Amino acid sequence: MIKTGNLKSYCVFATTYLHINVISDFRARKNITYFDSQDYDKYVTGLKIIPLDTDDLRHIIEEQITYVQLYKHFERAHNSAEMHPKKWYDQYVNIESSDLYQHNETPYMIAAEPTPDK
């Protein structure tokens, strides 16, 4: 964000297990000022780090969630006032509990299975 000047950038941290203190650390970074180590006059207040676990990534792929949908979801999560890490993740970040997750009965298939001729 400092180098590019793009304040709309998000960082996604993906892992197989999200420890509550990792979520807490990333959430707290919303309110901390970061400086360019080469130029102290360049800084940004708040980093946008969204922690996801592999289930979230799977749901994003299975539900074919678009960039635009994800960006709105991340923006809503980042802008929320909730600071308790578990409540924040469960209510604002978690894909399965969000309105993005439709739980399609038919999962997205890369290649359809052949159908028998009638």
C-alpha positions as CSV (number, residue, x, y, z in Angstrom):
1,M,0.0,0.0,0.0
2,I,2.8,2.4,0.8
3,K,4.9,1.6,-2.3
4,T,1.9,1.5,-4.8
5,G,-0.2,4.2,-3.1
6,N,-3.2,1.9,-3.8
7,L,-5.2,2.2,-0.6
8,K,-7.8,-0.3,-2.0
9,S,-5.3,-3.2,-1.8
10,Y,-6.0,-6.2,0.5
11,C,-3.7,-8.9,1.7
12,V,-5.2,-12.3,2.1
13,F,-3.5,-14.7,4.6
14,A,-4.5,-18.3,3.9
15,T,-3.7,-21.2,6.2
16,T,-5.0,-24.6,7.2
17,Y,-5.6,-23.4,10.8
18,L,-6.4,-19.9,12.0
19,H,-5.2,-19.3,15.6
20,I,-7.3,-16.7,17.5
21,N,-4.2,-14.6,18.2
22,V,-3.3,-14.6,14.5
23,I,-6.8,-13.3,13.7
24,S,-6.4,-10.8,16.5
25,D,-3.1,-9.5,15.3
26,F,-4.3,-9.0,11.7
27,R,-7.5,-7.3,13.0
28,A,-5.5,-5.0,15.2
29,R,-3.4,-3.9,12.2
30,K,-6.5,-2.0,11.0
31,N,-5.6,0.8,13.5
32,I,-1.8,1.0,13.3
33,T,0.3,3.4,11.3
34,Y,3.0,1.9,9.1
35,F,5.9,3.9,7.7
36,D,8.1,3.5,4.7
37,S,11.5,2.6,6.2
38,Q,13.2,4.7,3.4
39,D,11.0,7.7,3.7
40,Y,9.4,8.5,7.0
41,D,7.0,11.0,5.4
42,K,5.3,8.1,3.5
43,Y,2.9,6.2,5.7
44,V,-0.4,4.4,5.7
45,T,-2.8,4.1,8.6
46,G,-4.1,0.6,8.8
47,L,-3.4,-2.5,6.9
48,K,-6.1,-4.6,5.2
49,I,-5.2,-8.2,6.1
50,I,-8.0,-10.7,5.7
51,P,-7.3,-14.2,7.3
52,L,-8.8,-17.1,5.5
53,D,-8.6,-20.8,6.1
54,T,-8.6,-23.5,3.4
55,D,-12.3,-24.1,3.8
56,D,-12.9,-20.5,2.9
57,L,-10.8,-20.9,-0.2
58,R,-12.6,-24.1,-1.1
59,H,-16.0,-22.3,-0.8
60,I,-14.7,-19.4,-2.9
61,I,-13.8,-21.8,-5.7
62,E,-16.9,-24.1,-5.4
63,E,-19.3,-21.1,-5.3
64,Q,-17.4,-19.4,-8.1
65,I,-17.4,-16.2,-6.1
66,T,-16.2,-13.3,-8.2
67,Y,-13.5,-10.7,-7.5
68,V,-16.1,-8.0,-7.2
69,Q,-18.1,-10.1,-4.7
70,L,-15.0,-10.9,-2.6
71,Y,-13.9,-7.3,-2.6
72,K,-17.2,-6.1,-1.2
73,H,-17.1,-8.9,1.4
74,F,-13.6,-8.0,2.4
75,E,-14.5,-4.3,2.5
76,R,-17.5,-5.0,4.8
77,A,-15.3,-7.1,7.1
78,H,-12.5,-4.5,7.2
79,N,-14.9,-1.6,7.9
80,S,-16.9,-3.4,10.6
81,A,-16.5,-2.1,14.2
82,E,-16.1,-5.6,15.7
83,M,-12.7,-6.1,17.2
84,H,-13.1,-9.4,19.0
85,P,-11.2,-11.8,16.7
86,K,-13.5,-14.8,16.8
87,K,-16.7,-12.7,16.5
88,W,-15.2,-10.7,13.7
89,Y,-14.1,-13.8,11.8
90,D,-17.3,-15.7,12.3
91,Q,-19.6,-12.8,11.5
92,Y,-17.7,-10.9,8.8
93,V,-15.0,-13.0,7.2
94,N,-16.0,-16.6,7.2
95,I,-17.3,-17.4,3.7
96,E,-19.6,-20.3,4.7
97,S,-21.6,-18.2,7.1
98,S,-21.8,-15.3,4.7
99,D,-24.4,-14.4,2.1
100,L,-21.8,-15.3,-0.6
101,Y,-22.2,-19.0,0.3
102,Q,-25.2,-20.6,-1.4
103,H,-24.2,-24.2,-0.8
104,N,-25.0,-25.4,-4.3
105,E,-26.4,-28.9,-4.4
106,T,-24.4,-29.6,-7.5
107,P,-20.7,-28.8,-7.0
108,Y,-18.8,-27.0,-9.7
109,M,-17.3,-29.5,-12.0
110,I,-14.2,-28.9,-14.1
111,A,-15.4,-31.5,-16.6
112,A,-18.8,-33.0,-16.8
113,E,-19.2,-36.8,-16.6
114,P,-20.4,-38.3,-19.8
115,T,-24.1,-39.0,-20.0
116,P,-25.3,-42.3,-21.5
117,D,-26.9,-42.1,-24.9
118,K,-30.6,-42.7,-25.0
